[in-house]
Amino acid sequence: MKISKKIFGVLSSGKKAYLYILKAGDMSLSVTNFGAHWVSLFAPSRNGRKDDILLGYSTLDGYTRNKPYLGATIGRFGNRIGDGRFSLDGTEYRLYKNDGPHSLHGGRRGFDKLLWKAESYEERGGVFVRFELVSPDGDEGYPGTLKAAVSYGLTKSNEIIADYQAAVDAPCPVNLTNHAYFNLAGEGAGDILFHRARLYASSYAAVDESLIPTGALTPVQDTPFDFRTAKPISRDLAAAGGGYDHCFVVDGDSGTLRPCAEVSDPRSGRIMRVFTTQPGLQFYTGNFLDGVTGKAGSVYGKHAGFCLETQHFPDSPNRKEFPPAIFGPDRDYHEKALFSFDWQ
Ligand code: BGC
């Protein structure tokens, strides 16, 4: 196992951002403290060929202008808050609307655009980086001073462990996640529609045309959203409206780390299994990627990658029927996710 650190670039503020390269098992993961982004993930194929399976950019500059949130850590609230507002104890809070009428992924300057404090360490058969930041009261319209601590690590058994914690001194919606886009055939190697996906979800949150949940949790049975048995992502894509961008309700008990997804690439033999403590999983097939210039000249078009964002349900602060995503002085936020990799 090995941890190395180097300067990734200098921000317009003059501050330096660092790249941490974690090596363990057969893989290597690099992350930066700018936006706590996952930058690259090298994994072997069944023939021993190592490819970078994360969409991203070669330089820090790309991450400062990262419209699709490639690899970003998202906060304070992942996905959309309808109409950019919510009420708590009779007070209405207004957020920045960066997605038509809605607020998306924390607003104008979410956690993906902040420079985090970072510290690397070795522990429990893995190499980790712990990122911390303080989001002041009123940041992006959210109440309370929030302290976030997110750690990402790579283990000797080829797993990424993600741990998300936050403490906030006033009631506030919190929904942290990572927005990695994977292509198990290698970033830049075409689209992911031939990957096979299995999702451990018997229902999903139905959405309106602006992707805000209607409140209905619809059974997947007899719909294009049924991934309970593995199938190619392409199989029912057209019937699903040309792409998936939906929050699936993960089977089993939230709060316990349980399987939520398994995706495999038949060509390279790479398999990724995802586990979460969260109630939901946003399965997003890169529908809005529109020719983004990525690493070393790669161009990411529609479906060039997929995301599996472990999270609370979108727009939870406005949906009393959803699992509560309000945290505060009496309720700290703590969630975990695990991504395990194999090649056969
Ligand atoms: C959302 C998509 C959005 C993408 C990039 C995903 O989490 O569900 O609708 O386009 O993030 O912002």
Residues whose N, C-alpha, C, O or C-beta is under 5 A from the ligand:
A	BS01	BGC	K67 P68 Y69 D245 Y284 F288
